[in-house]
Amino acid sequence: MKVFRNTTHIAKRDKLGRRLSTAGLIILFIGLLASFVPTMYPPGTNPSGALAQFLVRNWALISFAALPLGFVCASLGSYFITRYARRRWAGSATPGRPDEAFERSLKGLDDRFSLFIFSLPTAYTLVTPSQIINFAMRSDKGTIRVAGNKWREGWGMGRILTLFAREGVGHPPSDLADQEKKLRKYLAESQAGETQADFTEAPIEGAVVLLNADTKLELTGEPSVPVLRADQLKEYVRKRVKDVKPTPVMKEAAAYMAEHNSATETSVATTKVKGVSSV
């Protein structure tokens, strides 16, 4: 499988997350120190020095302002770290970023398949010999309840404590529809370029992937879009490739996308069994 990954995009957001988290902790610490000002300078004390006088006058404002500001910064930092930083995954002894865990779940596909990670207008897109598949990935722990086109998360103490740090389940069908729209626009722009192929004929599908093995899924009826666990992903892709007849335009679309993307890192991983590439 060919992998086109925008490592710059990932590294910038990982760094941003760590900086926000650090800034949040520093702000909270400043607020904590400010709360001790009345103890250090009891009422009626006239401290010397401009800084001490400023703290005496404004310690309450600093302390109360630092609490929400520091909490928001730390939570935003945790949000970016959750999406872009390395971590340990349930059921896996190998730590890695979410994109690396996602790639591992597709290990074994041959080089007819191309995986684009943050290198197209979409985040996770797999180009197969038969179709293009966009993925809406979710990696939070907890319970997700799906009833047709309705998605919601179960409430619990863990969700409350990490409310601002979570990705949130959102509405994956809308996410996938938006991804398809962006990808159609990207492919339509090729019509004015060097290729004469009509990429509007390329079939585009979508699926939701629950990357965290600790996520509990509760289904009521048939969901409006496929919902998969990471260990089901490769089998699902293989089945869809068999179900959809390959078309010539897919080969040209794959070649075009391989040449026109924002990847900063490209790798090829091909698994062979008895001299034959696995599908």
C-alpha positions in Angstrom: 0.0 0.0 0.0 1.3 3.4 -0.9 1.0 6.0 1.9 1.0 9.8 1.2 1.3 11.6 4.6 1.5 15.3 5.3 3.8 15.1 8.3 4.2 18.9 8.5 0.5 19.2 9.1 0.6 16.6 11.9 3.8 17.9 13.5 2.5 21.5 13.6 -0.7 20.5 15.4 1.1 18.2 17.7 3.5 21.1 18.7 0.6 23.5 19.0 -1.2 21.1 21.3 1.9 20.7 23.6 2.4 24.5 23.7 -1.2 25.2 24.5 -1.2 22.5 27.3 2.0 24.0 28.7 0.6 27.5 28.5 -2.6 26.4 30.2 -0.7 24.9 33.1 1.5 28.0 33.5 -1.6 30.2 33.6 -3.2 28.0 36.2 -0.1 28.1 38.3 0.0 31.9 38.1 -3.6 32.0 39.2 -2.7 29.8 42.1 0.2 32.0 43.2 -2.0 35.1 42.9 -4.5 33.5 45.4 -1.7 33.6 48.0 -1.1 37.3 47.8 -3.5 38.2 50.7 -1.5 35.8 52.9 1.8 37.3 51.8 0.5 40.9 52.1 -2.3 41.1 54.7 -4.9 43.8 54.3 -3.5 47.2 55.3 0.0 46.3 54.2 1.6 48.8 51.8 4.2 46.7 50.0 7.2 48.3 48.3 7.8 47.7 44.6 5.5 48.3 41.6 5.0 44.6 41.0 3.9 43.9 44.6 1.6 46.8 44.6 0.0 45.6 41.3 -0.5 42.1 42.8 -2.1 43.5 45.9 -4.6 45.6 43.8 -5.4 42.9 41.2 -4.8 39.5 42.8 -8.5 38.6 42.8 -8.9 39.5 39.1 -5.7 37.6 38.2 -6.7 34.5 40.1 -10.3 34.3 38.8 -9.3 35.1 35.2 -6.5 32.5 35.2 -8.9 29.7 36.0 -11.0 29.7 32.9 -8.2 30.9 30.6 -5.8 28.2 31.8 -8.5 25.5 31.6 -9.4 26.4 28.1 -5.8 26.5 26.9 -5.0 23.1 28.6 -8.2 21.6 27.1 -7.5 22.8 23.6 -4.0 21.5 23.9 -5.3 18.1 25.0 -7.7 18.1 22.0 -4.8 18.6 19.5 -2.6 16.0 21.4 -5.4 13.5 21.2 -5.7 13.9 17.5 -2.1 14.2 16.5 0.3 13.0 19.2 1.7 9.5 19.9 -0.1 7.5 22.6 -0.8 3.9 23.7 -3.8 2.2 22.2 -5.9 -0.4 23.9 -5.1 -3.9 22.7 -1.8 -2.8 21.1 1.7 -2.9 22.5 2.9 -0.4 20.0 2.4 3.3 20.7 1.7 5.6 17.8 -0.2 8.6 16.5 -3.8 8.1 15.4 -2.8 8.2 11.7 -0.2 5.4 12.4 -2.7 3.3 14.2 -5.1 3.8 11.3 -2.4 2.8 8.8 -1.6 -0.4 10.8 -5.3 -1.4 10.5 -4.9 -1.5 6.7 -1.5 -3.4 6.8 -1.5 -6.1 4.1 -3.1 -4.2 1.2 -0.9 -4.2 -1.9 0.4 -1.2 -3.8 -2.7 -0.9 -5.9 -4.1 0.9 -2.9 -3.1 4.4 -1.9 -3.8 6.0 1.5 -3.8 9.7 1.8 -3.4 11.1 5.3 -3.9 14.9 5.6 -2.5 15.3 2.1 -5.8 15.9 0.2 -8.6 18.3 1.1 -9.8 15.3 3.2 -8.1 13.8 6.3 -8.2 10.1 5.6 -8.8 8.9 2.0 -8.1 5.4 0.6 -8.0 5.0 -3.2 -8.7 1.4 -4.3 -8.8 -0.1 -7.7 -12.6 0.2 -7.7 -13.5 3.4 -5.7 -12.4 6.2 -3.4 -13.3 5.8 0.3 -13.3 8.7 2.7 -13.1 7.9 6.4 -14.5 9.8 9.4 -12.3 8.7 12.3 -13.2 8.8 16.0 -10.8 7.8 18.7 -12.5 8.9 22.0 -13.3 6.3 24.7 -16.9 6.0 25.9 -20.2 4.9 24.4 -21.5 5.9 21.0 -25.2 5.3 20.2 -26.3 5.2 16.6 -29.9 5.0 15.4 -30.1 5.5 11.7 -28.8 8.9 11.0 -28.7 10.0 14.6 -25.5 9.9 16.6 -25.0 10.7 20.3 -22.5 9.9 23.1 -23.3 8.4 26.4 -22.7 10.6 29.5 -20.3 9.6 32.3 -17.8 11.1 34.6 -15.0 10.5 32.1 -16.8 12.5 29.5 -17.5 15.3 31.9 -13.9 15.6 33.0 -12.6 15.6 29.4 -15.5 17.6 27.8 -13.3 20.2 26.2 -10.4 17.8 25.3 -12.5 15.3 23.4 -13.0 15.2 19.6 -16.7 14.5 20.2 -18.7 12.2 18.0 -20.4 15.0 16.1 -22.4 13.9 13.1 -20.2 11.6 11.0 -22.6 11.3 8.0 -22.4 15.1 7.6 -18.7 15.0 7.9 -18.5 12.3 5.2 -20.8 14.3 2.9 -18.6 17.4 3.4 -15.5 15.3 2.6 -17.1 14.0 -0.6 -18.0 17.6 -1.6 -14.4 18.7 -1.0 -12.9 15.8 -2.9 -15.3 16.3 -5.9 -14.2 19.9 -6.1 -10.5 18.8 -5.9 -11.1 16.3 -8.7 -13.1 18.8 -10.8 -10.2 21.2 -10.8 -8.2 18.6 -12.6 -10.5 18.9 -15.6 -8.9 22.3 -16.4 -5.4 20.8 -16.0 -3.3 18.4 -17.9 -5.6 15.4 -17.7 -8.6 14.8 -20.0 -10.1 12.1 -17.8 -13.6 12.7 -16.4 -13.1 12.1 -12.7 -16.7 12.9 -12.0 -17.3 9.3 -12.8 -15.1 8.1 -9.9 -17.2 6.4 -7.2 -16.7 8.0 -3.8 -17.9 6.3 -0.6 -17.6 6.9 3.1 -17.3 5.0 6.3 -16.8 5.8 10.0 -13.9 4.2 11.8 -13.8 3.8 15.6 -10.1 3.6 16.2 -10.2 3.1 20.0 -10.8 -0.5 21.0 -12.3 0.8 24.3 -15.2 2.6 22.4 -18.5 0.9 23.0 -20.9 1.0 20.0 -24.6 0.6 20.4 -26.6 0.3 17.2 -30.4 0.7 16.9 -31.4 -0.4 13.4 -29.2 0.1 10.3 -26.9 3.2 10.4 -27.0 5.5 7.5 -23.3 5.0 6.9 -21.0 2.0 7.6 -19.6 2.0 11.1 -16.4 0.0 11.6 -14.0 -0.9 14.3 -10.3 -0.7 13.3 -10.0 -4.5 13.2 -12.9 -4.7 10.7 -11.5 -2.1 8.4 -9.3 -4.2 6.1 -11.9 -6.9 5.6 -14.5 -4.2 4.8 -12.2 -2.6 2.1 -11.5 -6.0 0.5 -15.2 -6.7 0.3 -16.0 -3.3 -1.2 -13.3 -3.8 -3.9 -14.9 -7.1 -4.9 -18.4 -5.6 -4.8 -17.6 -2.6 -7.1 -16.4 -3.3 -10.6 -13.1 -1.4 -11.4 -13.3 1.3 -14.0 -10.5 2.8 -16.1 -11.0 6.2 -14.6 -10.0 4.9 -11.2 -6.5 4.1 -12.4 -6.1 7.6 -13.9 -7.6 9.2 -10.8 -5.2 7.3 -8.5 -2.3 8.5 -10.7 -3.5 12.1 -10.6 -4.0 12.1 -6.8 -0.5 10.6 -6.4 1.0 13.5 -8.3 -1.2 16.3 -6.9 -1.2 16.2 -3.1 0.5 17.9 -0.2 2.3 14.9 1.2 5.7 15.5 2.8 6.3 11.8 3.3 5.6 8.9 0.9 6.1 5.2 1.8 5.2 1.9 0.2 4.4 -1.2 2.2 3.6 -4.4 0.2 2.9 -7.7 1.8 3.5 -10.8 -0.3 2.4 -14.3 0.2 4.2 -17.0 -1.8 5.4 -14.5 -4.3 2.0 -12.9 -4.8 1.0 -9.5 -3.4 -1.9 -9.9 -1.0 -5.2 -8.0 -1.7 
